[in-house]
């Protein structure tokens, strides 16, 4: 198999992923990173949570971040498409395991019950439509991003002694990655990975069209620049991020810097970003994230 794959151009391999994807290119990550236990120079010698728990990661200052509407990737791709939303509404049990990435971590006998439990938790009796799009974004937000970011920050603070920093980004400027994904100018908030566009140039999105956006560039370049050069993130206005409180990391609230706009940047904290308790109650077999094989 290896010899065969080595003969195929990389772009053909990437394009072939669409054969394994279902609803609007879901799941996004068909082939995830793989543990390479037998290679001396392995990029990933063990599962990330095991590397953290065993102290096998670099004990250096670490910066975590999340956005308020991370789930816009992938929801923005079909958020403005009525026929796609109608299809998702009618074929929820079929599509949900692909969309929310639990197809391979759930027993087939629990799949439909789990999909319905998730739908009921976020949508109740609502149909999936433009009217319920923010509930769908929040669902993808929690399952695909926030739940595990939250847990990773807790682990990092607990298992390494160097400072761990965390910011949450909620600013939606004049443009967003969602303009590219959806082909519209609809404002659904700050989506994955909008914060990085204020730091790194992109051919997809321009963040220099308004004075407020240019001000945010100064702030975000300051955070990343100070962290890279000095190990302490600090905004362009000189606001330093406070390390996550080690004493409260496992059971208490996590403190972070809330970046809502260029003029509103304040310390904040939260016990739970992604409805962790709810997802841990589902029969999703991911014990490394505290999710045992429950039965509904």
N, C-alpha and C positions, 0 to 999 in steps of 0.2 A: 504494500500500500504506500509506504514512504517513497519508494522509487517512482511509483506512478505519480504521486502528488508533486514530486520534484520536477517532473517534466511538464507540468501545467503552469502557464503564466499566472502570476499573482492576481491580475484583474479578473481572470476567468474563475479562479477559486472564490474570490469575493462575490462575484456575480452569481455563482451557483448557490449561494446561501438562500437566495429567494425561493429556491425549490423546497426549502425546509421551513419557510416562513408562511404565515397564514394571513391574518387580518392586517393590512397596511404595514407589511414588513415586520410583523411581530412573531416571535420575540426578536428584539434588536440584536441581542448577543446570542447568536446560534452556537458559536464555538467560544466558550469562555476560557480564561486562563487555566492551565492544567499543572498540577503538581508534578515536578520532575525530580523524583527522589534519587535516581541513579546517576545523575549527571553532576560532576564536581563543580561546574560553573553554572548550575541551574539558576534560572531567573526566579523561580518559585519552588523552593525545596520542600515546602509544607504549606498547609492551609494558612491563610493570613492570621486567623484567630489563634492558631497554635504558635505561630512565630511570635505574636505579641505576648502570649501567656508564658512562653519559654524564654523570653528575653532575647530572642534571636533577631530583633530589629535594632536599628541604630538608635542609641540613646541620645537623641539630639532634639532641640526644640521642634515642635510639630504644629502646623497650622491646618485646622479643619474649617470647612465652610459649607453652607447649604443655602439654597434659595427658597423663597416662600412658595413658589409654584414650580418646583423641579419637574413635577409630573407633566408639564406642558410638552416635554419630550418623553413620550411620543404622542400625547393626546392632541396637541396642536395640529398634527398631520391630518386628522379627520374631524376636528372640532367644528369646522364650518361647513361640513359636508352632510346634508340632511339624510341622504340615502345611506351613507356609511353609519350614521348614528342610528337610523332605523334598523339596519341590519344587525348592529351590535345589540340593540334592544331585543330583537327577536331571536338572536342566536347567542345570548349571553353565556350560557353554560358551555357552549362550544368554543367561544373565543376567549373568555376570561383567563383560562390557564396560560394561554399564549401571551395575552396582553399584560398580565400581572406576574408572569414568569414563575409559575409553580407547577408547570406541566410535568416536570421530571422529579418533583419532590413531593408528590402526593399519590396515594393509592387510588386506582381508578374507581373504586367503590365509594370513595369519599369526595371525588372531584365535584360532582354536581351540587352536593349539599354545601360544600365549602364555597363554591361560586355564588350560590344563593345567599349564604350567610354574609359574604362580603357585600353583595349588592344590597341586601336589606339594611346592613349597618350604615352604609353611606347614602343610599338613595331612598330607602323606605319603599313606598308604593309608587314613587315617581317613574315614569318612563324615561329612557335615555334619549335626550334631545338637547337642543341648544339651551333650553331652560334649566337643565340640570348639569350643564357642562362643568361648572365649578366643583360640584360634588364628584364628578368623574376625575377631574384634575387632582382633587384632594386624595382620592383613592389611590391613584397612581403615585402621587407624591409620597404617601405613607409607605406603601408596599415596596416601591422600587428604589426609594432614596432615603427618606428621613428616618425610618425605623432603624436601618442598619448604620447610618451615619451616627445617629445618637448612641447606639451601642458601641461603635468603634471609638468614639471620643471617650466614653466611660472606660473602656479597656485600656486605651493609651495612657490616660491619666493614672490608672491604677498600676500598670505594669512597667512604666518607664519613669525615671526620676526627673528628666528634663521637662521644662515648661511645655504645656500643651495649650494652644490658643484656638479660639472658635469664634467665627463671625457668621451672622445670618443676614443675607442680602435680600432686600425687598424692593429695590428701586427699579422701576420700569421707565426707561427713558423714551426718547422719541422713536426709537426703533428697537427691535428685539429679534432673537432667533426665530420667534414664532411668525414673523413676517415672511421669512424664507420657508419655514415648514408648512404654513397654511396657505401661502399665496394671498394673504389679506393683511389689512392694517388693524385688525381687531386687537384691542388691548386686553389681554387676559392676565396681566401681571408679569412679574419677573420669572422667567423660566430658565431651565438648564440649557446652556451654561452662560447666561447673560452677563454675569459678573466678570468673567474672563475677557469679554470684549472691551472692557474699560481698561484693560491692562495690556492685551496683545492685539495687534491689528488683525483684521479679518477681511477677506474679500466678500464675505456674506453679509456683514452688517457694519455700518458706519456709526460710531458713537460720538462724532464730533460736529454734529449739525446744530446743536443748541448750546447756550451758555451753561445751562444746568448739567448737561451731559459732559461738557468739557470740565466742569468743576468736579464731577464724579470721577473722571479720569485721573485728576490730580490726587484725589482721596485714595483710590484703589491702587494706583502706582505707588503711592506712599506706603500703603500697607504691605504690599508684596516686596517693594524695594528695600524697606527697612528690615523686613524679615530675612530676606536673602543675604543682605550685607551685614546685619548686626544680630540676627537671631531674635529680634523683638519687633513684632508688627506694630506700625504706627501710621496713622492716617496722615495725609498731606497737611492737615491742620495741626498736627502734633498730638493727636489723641492716641495714647498708647493702649493696646489691648491688655486686659488683665488676664493672667493665666487662669485656666479652669481650676476651680477650688478642689484640691485633692481630697480633702476630708469629706466632701459631699458628693464625690464623683460617682460612687456606686449606687447610692440610695437617695441622695438628695437632689435638688435641682442643679442643672448644669448652667453655669453663667456663660454669657457670650456677648459680643458686641452686635447690637441691632442697627443695621444700616438701612434706613427707610428712604432717605433722600439726602442730597448734599447738605441740607440744613437740619436734618434730624438724625443724629447718630448718638445712641445712648446705650448704656449697659442694660442687660436684661437677663432673665433666667427662666428656665422651664423644667418641669419634671418629666415631660414626655412630648416629643415632637411628632411621633408617627403612630399613635394608638398601639403602642407595643403590647399592652396587655391583651388587646383584642386579637392581634395576629398570633400571639403566643398560645391562644386558646384554640386555634384551628389545627386540624390534622395535617399540617404542612411539615414534612420530615426534614427539618433543618436544625438538628440538635446543637450544632456549633453556634447557633444564634439563640439558644435557649428555647427552641420550638420543638418539643417532643412530639411523638406521633399520637396526638389525641384522636378520639373518635367522636364524631358528631352524632 
